[in-house]
Amino acid sequence: MTGHLTVLTTTDSREAALALARSPVEARVAACAQADGPVTSVYRWEGEIRTDEEWRVLFKTPAARYEAPEAHLRAAHAYDTPEIIAADITHGSDAYLTWLATETTSTAGPLSD
C-alpha cells in the first residue's frame, strides 16, 4: 500500500505540540496527530551545539496532500526553521487508510470532539 505519509515536527512545549497537533486536523490537512514527549534533542544551531527538551508531533495524511500540512505547519510553527519531514506509510489496514483519506477531504462532514 502506498500513497500515505506520516509527517513529523518538533516544538518546544507541550502546549505548542497540542496546538500544532490540533490545527492541521481541524483544517483537514491531516487525519490525526499524536503528540509525545518530552524528548531530548541535540542539534547544531547558529554555530553551537544545543541540547533542548522538545515534544514531537506526528501527523498522518495522504501523500498527494503533503503540501497542505507542510504549508500549514510553516505558518503555525514558532520555530524559524521547523523540522518538517515525511515518511511513506508502506503498509496499513485498508480500513485505517480509507479513514485517513476520508478525514482529509473537505466533504468528510462535521468534526466531533
Backbone atoms as SQL, in Angstrom:
CREATE TABLE atoms (id INTEGER PRIMARY KEY, chain TEXT, resi INTEGER, resn TEXT, atom TEXT, x REAL, y REAL, z REAL);
INSERT INTO atoms VALUES
  (1, 'A', 1, 'MET', 'N', 0.841, -1.177, 0.000),
  (2, 'A', 1, 'MET', 'CA', 0.000, 0.000, 0.000),
  (3, 'A', 1, 'MET', 'C', 0.885, 1.238, 0.000),
  (4, 'A', 2, 'THR', 'N', 0.568, 2.184, -0.847),
  (5, 'A', 2, 'THR', 'CA', 1.314, 3.436, -0.895),
  (6, 'A', 2, 'THR', 'C', 0.343, 4.590, -0.936),
  (7, 'A', 3, 'GLY', 'N', 0.889, 5.773, -0.953),
  (8, 'A', 3, 'GLY', 'CA', 0.049, 6.936, -1.080),
  (9, 'A', 3, 'GLY', 'C', -0.313, 7.623, 0.215),
  (10, 'A', 4, 'HIS', 'N', 0.316, 7.227, 1.311),
  (11, 'A', 4, 'HIS', 'CA', 0.039, 7.853, 2.605),
  (12, 'A', 4, 'HIS', 'C', 1.362, 8.149, 3.294),
  (13, 'A', 5, 'LEU', 'N', 1.355, 9.189, 4.138),
  (14, 'A', 5, 'LEU', 'CA', 2.569, 9.631, 4.806),
  (15, 'A', 5, 'LEU', 'C', 2.350, 9.834, 6.294),
  (16, 'A', 6, 'THR', 'N', 3.439, 9.716, 7.040),
  (17, 'A', 6, 'THR', 'CA', 3.499, 10.307, 8.365),
  (18, 'A', 6, 'THR', 'C', 4.373, 11.550, 8.211),
  (19, 'A', 7, 'VAL', 'N', 3.989, 12.614, 8.868),
  (20, 'A', 7, 'VAL', 'CA', 4.734, 13.872, 8.814),
  (21, 'A', 7, 'VAL', 'C', 5.098, 14.225, 10.250),
  (22, 'A', 8, 'LEU', 'N', 6.367, 14.510, 10.477),
  (23, 'A', 8, 'LEU', 'CA', 6.876, 14.741, 11.823),
  (24, 'A', 8, 'LEU', 'C', 7.371, 16.165, 11.979),
  (25, 'A', 9, 'THR', 'N', 7.080, 16.751, 13.135),
  (26, 'A', 9, 'THR', 'CA', 7.677, 18.018, 13.523),
  (27, 'A', 9, 'THR', 'C', 7.980, 17.958, 15.020),
  (28, 'A', 10, 'THR', 'N', 8.735, 18.915, 15.492),
  (29, 'A', 10, 'THR', 'CA', 9.009, 19.047, 16.926),
  (30, 'A', 10, 'THR', 'C', 8.771, 20.493, 17.329),
  (31, 'A', 11, 'THR', 'N', 8.546, 20.685, 18.621),
  (32, 'A', 11, 'THR', 'CA', 8.349, 22.031, 19.143),
  (33, 'A', 11, 'THR', 'C', 8.812, 22.079, 20.591),
  (34, 'A', 12, 'ASP', 'N', 8.765, 23.264, 21.179),
  (35, 'A', 12, 'ASP', 'CA', 9.428, 23.475, 22.465),
  (36, 'A', 12, 'ASP', 'C', 8.568, 23.319, 23.708),
  (37, 'A', 13, 'SER', 'N', 7.270, 23.035, 23.562),
  (38, 'A', 13, 'SER', 'CA', 6.448, 22.881, 24.765),
  (39, 'A', 13, 'SER', 'C', 5.274, 21.951, 24.486),
  (40, 'A', 14, 'ARG', 'N', 4.714, 21.424, 25.548),
  (41, 'A', 14, 'ARG', 'CA', 3.538, 20.558, 25.421),
  (42, 'A', 14, 'ARG', 'C', 2.374, 21.341, 24.815),
  (43, 'A', 15, 'GLU', 'N', 2.187, 22.571, 25.264),
  (44, 'A', 15, 'GLU', 'CA', 1.088, 23.389, 24.770),
  (45, 'A', 15, 'GLU', 'C', 1.236, 23.652, 23.277),
  (46, 'A', 16, 'ALA', 'N', 2.446, 23.968, 22.830),
  (47, 'A', 16, 'ALA', 'CA', 2.690, 24.203, 21.402),
  (48, 'A', 16, 'ALA', 'C', 2.469, 22.924, 20.608),
  (49, 'A', 17, 'ALA', 'N', 2.884, 21.784, 21.165),
  (50, 'A', 17, 'ALA', 'CA', 2.684, 20.496, 20.478),
  (51, 'A', 17, 'ALA', 'C', 1.204, 20.202, 20.317),
  (52, 'A', 18, 'LEU', 'N', 0.422, 20.427, 21.356),
  (53, 'A', 18, 'LEU', 'CA', -1.013, 20.164, 21.254),
  (54, 'A', 18, 'LEU', 'C', -1.682, 21.096, 20.257),
  (55, 'A', 19, 'ALA', 'N', -1.258, 22.359, 20.224),
  (56, 'A', 19, 'ALA', 'CA', -1.811, 23.294, 19.242),
  (57, 'A', 19, 'ALA', 'C', -1.430, 22.872, 17.824),
  (58, 'A', 20, 'LEU', 'N', -0.170, 22.462, 17.632),
  (59, 'A', 20, 'LEU', 'CA', 0.268, 22.002, 16.309),
  (60, 'A', 20, 'LEU', 'C', -0.414, 20.703, 15.919),
  (61, 'A', 21, 'ALA', 'N', -0.770, 19.881, 16.887),
  (62, 'A', 21, 'ALA', 'CA', -1.479, 18.632, 16.590),
  (63, 'A', 21, 'ALA', 'C', -2.922, 18.912, 16.182),
  (64, 'A', 22, 'ARG', 'N', -3.557, 19.808, 16.873),
  (65, 'A', 22, 'ARG', 'CA', -4.983, 20.052, 16.647),
  (66, 'A', 22, 'ARG', 'C', -5.264, 20.831, 15.358),
  (67, 'A', 23, 'SER', 'N', -4.504, 21.859, 15.085),
  (68, 'A', 23, 'SER', 'CA', -4.866, 22.750, 13.980),
  (69, 'A', 23, 'SER', 'C', -4.851, 22.077, 12.602),
  (70, 'A', 24, 'PRO', 'N', -3.914, 21.199, 12.253),
  (71, 'A', 24, 'PRO', 'CA', -3.997, 20.536, 10.950),
  (72, 'A', 24, 'PRO', 'C', -5.161, 19.546, 10.855),
  (73, 'A', 25, 'VAL', 'N', -5.540, 18.947, 11.984),
  (74, 'A', 25, 'VAL', 'CA', -6.699, 18.051, 11.975),
  (75, 'A', 25, 'VAL', 'C', -7.964, 18.883, 11.761),
  (76, 'A', 26, 'GLU', 'N', -8.066, 20.005, 12.461),
  (77, 'A', 26, 'GLU', 'CA', -9.220, 20.888, 12.261),
  (78, 'A', 26, 'GLU', 'C', -9.313, 21.366, 10.818),
  (79, 'A', 27, 'ALA', 'N', -8.163, 21.637, 10.202),
  (80, 'A', 27, 'ALA', 'CA', -8.128, 22.130, 8.821),
  (81, 'A', 27, 'ALA', 'C', -8.255, 21.002, 7.794),
  (82, 'A', 28, 'ARG', 'N', -8.340, 19.765, 8.263),
  (83, 'A', 28, 'ARG', 'CA', -8.459, 18.573, 7.416),
  (84, 'A', 28, 'ARG', 'C', -7.259, 18.357, 6.495),
  (85, 'A', 29, 'VAL', 'N', -6.075, 18.839, 6.916),
  (86, 'A', 29, 'VAL', 'CA', -4.864, 18.544, 6.147),
  (87, 'A', 29, 'VAL', 'C', -4.121, 17.344, 6.734),
  (88, 'A', 30, 'ALA', 'N', -4.593, 16.873, 7.883),
  (89, 'A', 30, 'ALA', 'CA', -4.118, 15.636, 8.496),
  (90, 'A', 30, 'ALA', 'C', -5.328, 14.943, 9.110),
  (91, 'A', 31, 'ALA', 'N', -5.328, 13.615, 9.060),
  (92, 'A', 31, 'ALA', 'CA', -6.451, 12.858, 9.624),
  (93, 'A', 31, 'ALA', 'C', -6.358, 12.778, 11.136),
  (94, 'A', 32, 'CYS', 'N', -5.143, 12.671, 11.636),
  (95, 'A', 32, 'CYS', 'CA', -4.934, 12.624, 13.075),
  (96, 'A', 32, 'CYS', 'C', -3.509, 13.050, 13.369),
  (97, 'A', 33, 'ALA', 'N', -3.265, 13.315, 14.631),
  (98, 'A', 33, 'ALA', 'CA', -1.929, 13.705, 15.069),
  (99, 'A', 33, 'ALA', 'C', -1.696, 13.157, 16.458),
  (100, 'A', 34, 'GLN', 'N', -0.462, 12.840, 16.733),
  (101, 'A', 34, 'GLN', 'CA', -0.079, 12.363, 18.057),
  (102, 'A', 34, 'GLN', 'C', 1.070, 13.220, 18.564),
  (103, 'A', 35, 'ALA', 'N', 0.942, 13.702, 19.778),
  (104, 'A', 35, 'ALA', 'CA', 1.991, 14.493, 20.412),
  (105, 'A', 35, 'ALA', 'C', 2.595, 13.665, 21.532),
  (106, 'A', 36, 'ASP', 'N', 3.912, 13.603, 21.571),
  (107, 'A', 36, 'ASP', 'CA', 4.564, 12.886, 22.662),
  (108, 'A', 36, 'ASP', 'C', 5.828, 13.625, 23.069),
  (109, 'A', 37, 'GLY', 'N', 6.240, 13.340, 24.282),
  (110, 'A', 37, 'GLY', 'CA', 7.442, 13.975, 24.788),
  (111, 'A', 37, 'GLY', 'C', 7.334, 14.122, 26.292),
  (112, 'A', 38, 'PRO', 'N', 8.271, 14.714, 26.865),
  (113, 'A', 38, 'PRO', 'CA', 9.370, 15.377, 26.190),
  (114, 'A', 38, 'PRO', 'C', 10.442, 14.392, 25.713),
  (115, 'A', 39, 'VAL', 'N', 11.158, 14.832, 24.705),
  (116, 'A', 39, 'VAL', 'CA', 12.334, 14.131, 24.211),
  (117, 'A', 39, 'VAL', 'C', 13.500, 15.107, 24.317),
  (118, 'A', 40, 'THR', 'N', 14.703, 14.594, 24.352),
  (119, 'A', 40, 'THR', 'CA', 15.876, 15.448, 24.389),
  (120, 'A', 40, 'THR', 'C', 16.463, 15.517, 22.990),
  (121, 'A', 41, 'SER', 'N', 16.556, 16.717, 22.467),
  (122, 'A', 41, 'SER', 'CA', 17.123, 16.928, 21.137),
  (123, 'A', 41, 'SER', 'C', 18.504, 17.560, 21.280),
  (124, 'A', 42, 'VAL', 'N', 19.465, 17.007, 20.548),
  (125, 'A', 42, 'VAL', 'CA', 20.821, 17.554, 20.485),
  (126, 'A', 42, 'VAL', 'C', 21.044, 17.928, 19.027),
  (127, 'A', 43, 'TYR', 'N', 21.395, 19.183, 18.783),
  (128, 'A', 43, 'TYR', 'CA', 21.493, 19.659, 17.406),
  (129, 'A', 43, 'TYR', 'C', 22.433, 20.867, 17.341),
  (130, 'A', 44, 'ARG', 'N', 22.866, 21.166, 16.117),
  (131, 'A', 44, 'ARG', 'CA', 23.691, 22.345, 15.895),
  (132, 'A', 44, 'ARG', 'C', 22.787, 23.458, 15.376),
  (133, 'A', 45, 'TRP', 'N', 22.868, 24.628, 15.998),
  (134, 'A', 45, 'TRP', 'CA', 22.085, 25.767, 15.551),
  (135, 'A', 45, 'TRP', 'C', 22.910, 27.028, 15.751),
  (136, 'A', 46, 'GLU', 'N', 23.027, 27.813, 14.706),
  (137, 'A', 46, 'GLU', 'CA', 23.772, 29.066, 14.735),
  (138, 'A', 46, 'GLU', 'C', 25.176, 28.877, 15.294),
  (139, 'A', 47, 'GLY', 'N', 25.833, 27.805, 14.830),
  (140, 'A', 47, 'GLY', 'CA', 27.236, 27.575, 15.162),
  (141, 'A', 47, 'GLY', 'C', 27.527, 26.933, 16.497),
  (142, 'A', 48, 'GLU', 'N', 26.511, 26.546, 17.246),
  (143, 'A', 48, 'GLU', 'CA', 26.782, 25.890, 18.527),
  (144, 'A', 48, 'GLU', 'C', 25.920, 24.643, 18.686),
  (145, 'A', 49, 'ILE', 'N', 26.421, 23.738, 19.511),
  (146, 'A', 49, 'ILE', 'CA', 25.683, 22.521, 19.831),
  (147, 'A', 49, 'ILE', 'C', 24.727, 22.849, 20.965),
  (148, 'A', 50, 'ARG', 'N', 23.460, 22.499, 20.759),
  (149, 'A', 50, 'ARG', 'CA', 22.440, 22.765, 21.770),
  (150, 'A', 50, 'ARG', 'C', 21.787, 21.461, 22.210),
  (151, 'A', 51, 'THR', 'N', 21.318, 21.451, 23.420),
  (152, 'A', 51, 'THR', 'CA', 20.548, 20.341, 23.970),
  (153, 'A', 51, 'THR', 'C', 19.286, 20.941, 24.570),
  (154, 'A', 52, 'ASP', 'N', 18.142, 20.531, 24.034),
  (155, 'A', 52, 'ASP', 'CA', 16.882, 21.098, 24.486),
  (156, 'A', 52, 'ASP', 'C', 15.831, 20.010, 24.634),
  (157, 'A', 53, 'GLU', 'N', 14.861, 20.288, 25.468),
  (158, 'A', 53, 'GLU', 'CA', 13.691, 19.426, 25.617),
  (159, 'A', 53, 'GLU', 'C', 12.662, 19.849, 24.567),
  (160, 'A', 54, 'GLU', 'N', 12.147, 18.868, 23.828),
  (161, 'A', 54, 'GLU', 'CA', 11.152, 19.151, 22.804),
  (162, 'A', 54, 'GLU', 'C', 10.038, 18.119, 22.866),
  (163, 'A', 55, 'TRP', 'N', 8.976, 18.396, 22.166),
  (164, 'A', 55, 'TRP', 'CA', 7.844, 17.487, 22.007),
  (165, 'A', 55, 'TRP', 'C', 7.708, 17.185, 20.528),
  (166, 'A', 56, 'ARG', 'N', 7.401, 15.926, 20.200),
  (167, 'A', 56, 'ARG', 'CA', 7.211, 15.512, 18.808),
  (168, 'A', 56, 'ARG', 'C', 5.730, 15.484, 18.482),
  (169, 'A', 57, 'VAL', 'N', 5.428, 15.827, 17.248),
  (170, 'A', 57, 'VAL', 'CA', 4.063, 15.724, 16.752),
  (171, 'A', 57, 'VAL', 'C', 4.127, 14.956, 15.432),
  (172, 'A', 58, 'LEU', 'N', 3.347, 13.880, 15.359),
  (173, 'A', 58, 'LEU', 'CA', 3.319, 13.012, 14.188),
  (174, 'A', 58, 'LEU', 'C', 1.928, 13.064, 13.572),
  (175, 'A', 59, 'PHE', 'N', 1.861, 13.384, 12.297),
  (176, 'A', 59, 'PHE', 'CA', 0.606, 13.508, 11.555),
  (177, 'A', 59, 'PHE', 'C', 0.493, 12.396, 10.538),
  (178, 'A', 60, 'LYS', 'N', -0.733, 12.054, 10.158),
  (179, 'A', 60, 'LYS', 'CA', -0.979, 11.102, 9.068),
  (180, 'A', 60, 'LYS', 'C', -1.800, 11.806, 8.007),
  (181, 'A', 61, 'THR', 'N', -1.376, 11.670, 6.738),
  (182, 'A', 61, 'THR', 'CA', -2.036, 12.357, 5.640),
  (183, 'A', 61, 'THR', 'C', -1.792, 11.614, 4.335),
  (184, 'A', 62, 'PRO', 'N', -2.655, 11.789, 3.343),
  (185, 'A', 62, 'PRO', 'CA', -2.373, 11.213, 2.030),
  (186, 'A', 62, 'PRO', 'C', -1.151, 11.893, 1.404),
  (187, 'A', 63, 'ALA', 'N', -0.335, 11.127, 0.707),
  (188, 'A', 63, 'ALA', 'CA', 0.874, 11.674, 0.086),
  (189, 'A', 63, 'ALA', 'C', 0.539, 12.802, -0.884),
  (190, 'A', 64, 'ALA', 'N', -0.550, 12.676, -1.592),
  (191, 'A', 64, 'ALA', 'CA', -0.945, 13.693, -2.564),
  (192, 'A', 64, 'ALA', 'C', -1.256, 15.034, -1.897),
  (193, 'A', 65, 'ARG', 'N', -1.503, 15.021, -0.594),
  (194, 'A', 65, 'ARG', 'CA', -1.845, 16.248, 0.135),
  (195, 'A', 65, 'ARG', 'C', -0.670, 16.813, 0.924),
  (196, 'A', 66, 'TYR', 'N', 0.548, 16.289, 0.739),
  (197, 'A', 66, 'TYR', 'CA', 1.678, 16.686, 1.575),
  (198, 'A', 66, 'TYR', 'C', 1.873, 18.206, 1.641),
  (199, 'A', 67, 'GLU', 'N', 1.729, 18.892, 0.533),
  (200, 'A', 67, 'GLU', 'CA', 1.985, 20.329, 0.524),
  (201, 'A', 67, 'GLU', 'C', 1.081, 21.078, 1.499),
  (202, 'A', 68, 'ALA', 'N', -0.146, 20.605, 1.690),
  (203, 'A', 68, 'ALA', 'CA', -1.080, 21.290, 2.593),
  (204, 'A', 68, 'ALA', 'C', -0.629, 21.237, 4.052),
  (205, 'A', 69, 'PRO', 'N', -0.288, 20.050, 4.621),
  (206, 'A', 69, 'PRO', 'CA', 0.185, 20.072, 6.006),
  (207, 'A', 69, 'PRO', 'C', 1.524, 20.787, 6.156),
  (208, 'A', 70, 'GLU', 'N', 2.396, 20.678, 5.142),
  (209, 'A', 70, 'GLU', 'CA', 3.670, 21.400, 5.238),
  (210, 'A', 70, 'GLU', 'C', 3.418, 22.904, 5.313),
  (211, 'A', 71, 'ALA', 'N', 2.592, 23.423, 4.426),
  (212, 'A', 71, 'ALA', 'CA', 2.288, 24.853, 4.436),
  (213, 'A', 71, 'ALA', 'C', 1.612, 25.259, 5.749),
  (214, 'A', 72, 'HIS', 'N', 0.713, 24.422, 6.227),
  (215, 'A', 72, 'HIS', 'CA', 0.017, 24.702, 7.485),
  (216, 'A', 72, 'HIS', 'C', 1.017, 24.779, 8.638),
  (217, 'A', 73, 'LEU', 'N', 1.927, 23.819, 8.711),
  (218, 'A', 73, 'LEU', 'CA', 2.920, 23.813, 9.786),
  (219, 'A', 73, 'LEU', 'C', 3.865, 25.005, 9.683),
  (220, 'A', 74, 'ARG', 'N', 4.297, 25.330, 8.488),
  (221, 'A', 74, 'ARG', 'CA', 5.184, 26.501, 8.324),
  (222, 'A', 74, 'ARG', 'C', 4.513, 27.770, 8.843),
  (223, 'A', 75, 'ALA', 'N', 3.228, 27.927, 8.568),
  (224, 'A', 75, 'ALA', 'CA', 2.501, 29.117, 9.004),
  (225, 'A', 75, 'ALA', 'C', 2.254, 29.124, 10.513),
  (226, 'A', 76, 'ALA', 'N', 2.020, 27.954, 11.093),
  (227, 'A', 76, 'ALA', 'CA', 1.636, 27.867, 12.505),
  (228, 'A', 76, 'ALA', 'C', 2.821, 27.695, 13.455),
  (229, 'A', 77, 'HIS', 'N', 3.957, 27.275, 12.952),
  (230, 'A', 77, 'HIS', 'CA', 5.094, 26.911, 13.807),
  (231, 'A', 77, 'HIS', 'C', 5.853, 28.135, 14.291),
  (232, 'A', 78, 'ALA', 'N', 6.305, 28.102, 15.535),
  (233, 'A', 78, 'ALA', 'CA', 7.051, 29.218, 16.112),
  (234, 'A', 78, 'ALA', 'C', 8.539, 29.194, 15.748),
  (235, 'A', 79, 'TYR', 'N', 9.069, 28.047, 15.324),
  (236, 'A', 79, 'TYR', 'CA', 10.496, 27.949, 15.009),
  (237, 'A', 79, 'TYR', 'C', 10.807, 28.651, 13.686),
  (238, 'A', 80, 'ASP', 'N', 12.019, 29.232, 13.585),
  (239, 'A', 80, 'ASP', 'CA', 12.482, 29.824, 12.327),
  (240, 'A', 80, 'ASP', 'C', 12.610, 28.767, 11.236),
  (241, 'A', 81, 'THR', 'N', 13.170, 27.616, 11.613),
  (242, 'A', 81, 'THR', 'CA', 13.369, 26.513, 10.676),
  (243, 'A', 81, 'THR', 'C', 12.822, 25.242, 11.319),
  (244, 'A', 82, 'PRO', 'N', 11.517, 25.039, 11.263),
  (245, 'A', 82, 'PRO', 'CA', 10.954, 23.856, 11.917),
  (246, 'A', 82, 'PRO', 'C', 11.318, 22.568, 11.181),
  (247, 'A', 83, 'GLU', 'N', 11.486, 21.529, 11.958),
  (248, 'A', 83, 'GLU', 'CA', 11.633, 20.197, 11.374),
  (249, 'A', 83, 'GLU', 'C', 10.272, 19.803, 10.795),
  (250, 'A', 84, 'ILE', 'N', 10.241, 19.558, 9.519),
  (251, 'A', 84, 'ILE', 'CA', 9.043, 19.024, 8.863),
  (252, 'A', 84, 'ILE', 'C', 9.547, 17.967, 7.903),
  (253, 'A', 85, 'ILE', 'N', 9.399, 16.700, 8.306),
  (254, 'A', 85, 'ILE', 'CA', 9.867, 15.597, 7.472),
  (255, 'A', 85, 'ILE', 'C', 8.745, 14.585, 7.311),
  (256, 'A', 86, 'ALA', 'N', 8.782, 13.864, 6.198),
  (257, 'A', 86, 'ALA', 'CA', 7.716, 12.908, 5.914),
  (258, 'A', 86, 'ALA', 'C', 8.324, 11.550, 5.572),
  (259, 'A', 87, 'ALA', 'N', 7.588, 10.510, 5.915),
  (260, 'A', 87, 'ALA', 'CA', 7.983, 9.143, 5.584),
  (261, 'A', 87, 'ALA', 'C', 6.771, 8.410, 5.030),
  (262, 'A', 88, 'ASP', 'N', 7.016, 7.592, 4.039),
  (263, 'A', 88, 'ASP', 'CA', 5.936, 6.795, 3.461),
  (264, 'A', 88, 'ASP', 'C', 5.390, 5.803, 4.469),
  (265, 'A', 89, 'ILE', 'N', 4.086, 5.626, 4.456),
  (266, 'A', 89, 'ILE', 'CA', 3.444, 4.519, 5.152),
  (267, 'A', 89, 'ILE', 'C', 3.422, 3.391, 4.129),
  (268, 'A', 90, 'THR', 'N', 4.229, 2.380, 4.329),
  (269, 'A', 90, 'THR', 'CA', 4.350, 1.319, 3.323),
  (270, 'A', 90, 'THR', 'C', 3.289, 0.247, 3.457),
  (271, 'A', 91, 'HIS', 'N', 2.731, 0.110, 4.651),
  (272, 'A', 91, 'HIS', 'CA', 1.688, -0.888, 4.888),
  (273, 'A', 91, 'HIS', 'C', 0.713, -0.337, 5.914),
  (274, 'A', 92, 'GLY', 'N', -0.529, -0.751, 5.814),
  (275, 'A', 92, 'GLY', 'CA', -1.540, -0.336, 6.780),
  (276, 'A', 92, 'GLY', 'C', -2.851, -1.014, 6.452),
  (277, 'A', 93, 'SER', 'N', -3.719, -1.074, 7.408),
  (278, 'A', 93, 'SER', 'CA', -5.009, -1.720, 7.159),
  (279, 'A', 93, 'SER', 'C', -5.811, -0.883, 6.174),
  (280, 'A', 94, 'ASP', 'N', -6.539, -1.555, 5.301),
  (281, 'A', 94, 'ASP', 'CA', -7.378, -0.853, 4.329),
  (282, 'A', 94, 'ASP', 'C', -8.356, 0.068, 5.028),
  (283, 'A', 95, 'ALA', 'N', -8.958, -0.390, 6.103),
  (284, 'A', 95, 'ALA', 'CA', -9.958, 0.417, 6.807),
  (285, 'A', 95, 'ALA', 'C', -9.331, 1.705, 7.347),
  (286, 'A', 96, 'TYR', 'N', -8.153, 1.607, 7.947),
  (287, 'A', 96, 'TYR', 'CA', -7.499, 2.795, 8.501),
  (288, 'A', 96, 'TYR', 'C', -7.102, 3.762, 7.400),
  (289, 'A', 97, 'LEU', 'N', -6.503, 3.264, 6.334),
  (290, 'A', 97, 'LEU', 'CA', -6.053, 4.145, 5.261),
  (291, 'A', 97, 'LEU', 'C', -7.234, 4.783, 4.526),
  (292, 'A', 98, 'THR', 'N', -8.343, 4.082, 4.440),
  (293, 'A', 98, 'THR', 'CA', -9.553, 4.672, 3.862),
  (294, 'A', 98, 'THR', 'C', -10.048, 5.792, 4.763),
  (295, 'A', 99, 'TRP', 'N', -10.071, 5.546, 6.071),
  (296, 'A', 99, 'TRP', 'CA', -10.467, 6.571, 7.033),
  (297, 'A', 99, 'TRP', 'C', -9.549, 7.789, 6.918),
  (298, 'A', 100, 'LEU', 'N', -8.241, 7.558, 6.828),
  (299, 'A', 100, 'LEU', 'CA', -7.263, 8.631, 6.710),
  (300, 'A', 100, 'LEU', 'C', -7.582, 9.507, 5.498),
  (301, 'A', 101, 'ALA', 'N', -7.849, 8.878, 4.369),
  (302, 'A', 101, 'ALA', 'CA', -8.169, 9.635, 3.155),
  (303, 'A', 101, 'ALA', 'C', -9.483, 10.396, 3.308),
  (304, 'A', 102, 'THR', 'N', -10.478, 9.764, 3.892),
  (305, 'A', 102, 'THR', 'CA', -11.783, 10.399, 4.064),
  (306, 'A', 102, 'THR', 'C', -11.690, 11.627, 4.957),
  (307, 'A', 103, 'GLU', 'N', -10.940, 11.538, 6.042),
  (308, 'A', 103, 'GLU', 'CA', -10.860, 12.632, 7.015),
  (309, 'A', 103, 'GLU', 'C', -10.057, 13.825, 6.524),
  (310, 'A', 104, 'THR', 'N', -9.382, 13.693, 5.405),
  (311, 'A', 104, 'THR', 'CA', -8.605, 14.808, 4.872),
  (312, 'A', 104, 'THR', 'C', -9.250, 15.399, 3.623),
  (313, 'A', 105, 'THR', 'N', -10.541, 15.141, 3.450),
  (314, 'A', 105, 'THR', 'CA', -11.276, 15.777, 2.356),
  (315, 'A', 105, 'THR', 'C', -12.253, 16.777, 2.946),
  (316, 'A', 106, 'SER', 'N', -12.566, 17.787, 2.198),
  (317, 'A', 106, 'SER', 'CA', -13.464, 18.824, 2.703),
  (318, 'A', 106, 'SER', 'C', -14.903, 18.352, 2.803),
  (319, 'A', 107, 'THR', 'N', -15.220, 17.196, 2.220),
  (320, 'A', 107, 'THR', 'CA', -16.598, 16.690, 2.256),
  (321, 'A', 107, 'THR', 'C', -16.798, 15.627, 3.329),
  (322, 'A', 108, 'ALA', 'N', -15.864, 15.518, 4.259),
  (323, 'A', 108, 'ALA', 'CA', -15.927, 14.436, 5.249),
  (324, 'A', 108, 'ALA', 'C', -17.013, 14.647, 6.296),
  (325, 'A', 109, 'GLY', 'N', -17.591, 15.808, 6.385),
  (326, 'A', 109, 'GLY', 'CA', -18.633, 16.035, 7.378),
  (327, 'A', 109, 'GLY', 'C', -18.081, 16.760, 8.589),
  (328, 'A', 110, 'PRO', 'N', -18.918, 17.010, 9.581),
  (329, 'A', 110, 'PRO', 'CA', -18.506, 17.783, 10.743),
  (330, 'A', 110, 'PRO', 'C', -17.520, 17.027, 11.618),
  (331, 'A', 111, 'LEU', 'N', -16.661, 17.798, 12.247),
  (332, 'A', 111, 'LEU', 'CA', -15.726, 17.223, 13.209),
  (333, 'A', 111, 'LEU', 'C', -16.445, 16.986, 14.520),
  (334, 'A', 112, 'SER', 'N', -16.055, 15.938, 15.209),
  (335, 'A', 112, 'SER', 'CA', -16.620, 15.698, 16.533),
  (336, 'A', 112, 'SER', 'C', -15.514, 15.692, 17.558),
  (337, 'A', 113, 'ASP', 'N', -15.834, 16.045, 18.791),
  (338, 'A', 113, 'ASP', 'CA', -14.834, 16.073, 19.859),
  (339, 'A', 113, 'ASP', 'C', -14.739, 14.740, 20.535);
